[in-house]
Amino acid sequence: MKKSLLVLALCSFSFGLGFGLNSIAFSDTATADKKVGYVNVDKVLSASKALKSAEDQKVKSTTEMLKWYDTASADIQKQTSPDARKALIKKYEAQLTQKKKTIKDTYAKKVSEIDNQLNDAITKKSKELGYDLVLRKDSVLFGGEDITASILPLVK
């Protein structure tokens, strides 16, 4: 039993090693004649007015929610009956959860839209410039060409 498990493990390891080496060899030849670029996405995002607007809206909504929370807390403190207080707490907790979810979902939707627009802009410009592969700057150790300056004017 132990021998068959050991043989199975060795066979699996050998297969994986052979497959991995084959993939490395294939990837070297497949990208040898490709034009590779990279984009500093953080720099592009920091130039995005749409992202700044989404962040400002999130801050504004959070501030409004905090004001609402203060009002709700004051309302709860006014209650003299423990049952009324518990009912009000439950009501306000549900509303608070909904407000948090709305803020989070609205922000996530905006960021997703901005991300899609950014990806489309990078893809379009990269194809115009003749690049076969474009990576994020933070994933590149060396090589490639920085095309961030070409992308920045496209960001809204």
C-alpha positions in Angstrom: 0.0 0.0 0.0 2.8 2.4 1.0 4.8 1.4 -2.1 1.9 2.1 -4.4 1.3 5.5 -2.9 5.0 6.3 -3.2 5.0 5.2 -6.8 1.9 7.3 -7.5 3.4 10.3 -5.8 6.6 10.0 -7.8 4.7 9.5 -11.1 2.6 12.6 -10.3 5.7 14.6 -9.4 7.5 13.5 -12.6 4.5 14.4 -14.8 4.1 17.8 -13.1 7.8 18.5 -13.5 7.8 17.5 -17.2 4.6 19.5 -17.9 6.1 22.5 -16.1 9.3 22.4 -18.1 7.4 22.1 -21.3 5.3 25.1 -20.4 8.4 27.2 -19.7 10.0 26.2 -23.0 6.8 26.9 -24.9 6.4 30.3 -23.2 9.9 31.4 -24.1 9.4 30.7 -27.8 5.9 32.1 -27.8 6.8 35.5 -26.5 10.2 35.9 -28.1 9.0 38.2 -30.9 6.2 39.9 -29.1 6.1 43.6 -28.3 5.6 44.0 -24.5 4.6 47.2 -22.7 3.6 48.0 -19.1 1.4 50.6 -17.5 1.7 52.3 -14.1 -1.9 51.7 -13.2 -1.6 53.5 -9.8 -0.4 56.6 -11.6 -3.3 56.4 -14.1 -5.8 55.9 -11.3 -4.5 58.8 -9.4 -5.1 61.0 -12.5 -8.7 59.7 -12.8 -11.2 62.4 -12.0 -14.0 59.8 -12.1 -12.3 57.8 -9.3 -11.8 61.0 -7.2 -15.5 61.8 -7.7 -16.5 58.3 -6.6 -14.3 58.6 -3.5 -15.7 62.1 -2.7 -19.2 60.7 -3.0 -18.4 57.8 -0.7 -17.0 60.2 1.9 -20.0 62.5 1.6 -22.4 59.5 1.9 -20.4 58.2 5.0 -20.6 61.7 6.6 -24.4 61.8 6.0 -24.7 58.3 7.5 -22.7 59.4 10.6 -25.0 62.4 11.0 -28.0 60.1 10.7 -26.4 57.8 13.3 -26.1 60.6 15.8 -29.7 61.5 15.3 -30.8 57.9 15.7 -28.7 57.5 18.9 -30.3 60.7 20.3 -33.7 59.3 19.4 -33.0 56.0 21.2 -31.7 57.8 24.3 -35.1 59.7 24.5 -37.0 56.5 24.8 -38.1 55.7 28.4 -39.6 52.3 27.9 -37.0 49.4 27.5 -39.3 47.7 25.0 -39.6 50.8 22.9 -35.9 51.3 23.1 -35.2 47.7 21.9 -37.6 48.1 19.1 -36.0 51.3 18.0 -32.5 49.9 18.2 -33.5 47.0 16.0 -35.1 49.3 13.5 -32.1 51.7 13.4 -29.7 48.8 13.2 -31.5 47.4 10.1 -31.5 50.9 8.5 -27.7 51.3 9.3 -26.9 48.0 7.7 -28.9 49.0 4.6 -27.1 52.4 4.5 -23.7 50.8 4.8 -24.6 48.2 2.1 -25.8 51.0 -0.3 -22.7 53.0 0.2 -20.5 50.0 -0.4 -22.4 48.8 -3.4 -22.6 52.2 -5.0 -18.8 52.7 -4.6 -18.0 49.2 -5.9 -20.2 49.7 -9.0 -18.5 53.1 -9.8 -15.0 51.6 -9.3 -16.0 48.6 -11.5 -17.2 51.0 -14.2 -14.0 53.0 -14.0 -11.9 49.8 -14.1 -13.7 48.7 -17.2 -13.2 52.1 -18.9 -9.5 52.0 -17.9 -9.1 48.5 -19.3 -10.8 49.5 -22.5 -8.6 52.6 -22.9 -5.4 50.6 -22.2 -6.4 47.9 -24.6 -7.4 50.3 -27.4 -4.2 52.4 -27.1 -2.0 49.4 -26.8 -3.4 47.9 -30.0 -2.9 51.3 -31.7 0.7 51.3 -30.6 1.2 47.7 -31.8 1.7 46.0 -28.4 1.0 42.3 -28.1 1.1 42.2 -24.3 0.6 44.9 -21.7 1.2 44.3 -18.0 0.8 46.3 -14.8 4.1 48.0 -13.9 4.1 46.4 -10.4 4.3 42.9 -12.0 7.3 43.7 -14.3 10.8 43.0 -13.0 12.6 44.1 -16.2 12.0 44.6 -19.9 9.1 45.9 -21.7 8.3 49.5 -22.5 6.5 52.0 -20.2 3.4 53.3 -22.1 1.8 55.1 -19.1 2.4 58.5 -20.7 0.4 57.4 -23.7 -2.5 56.2 -21.5 -2.7 59.2 -19.2 -4.4 61.6 -21.7 -7.2 59.0 -22.2 -8.2 59.0 -18.5 -11.2 61.0 -17.5 
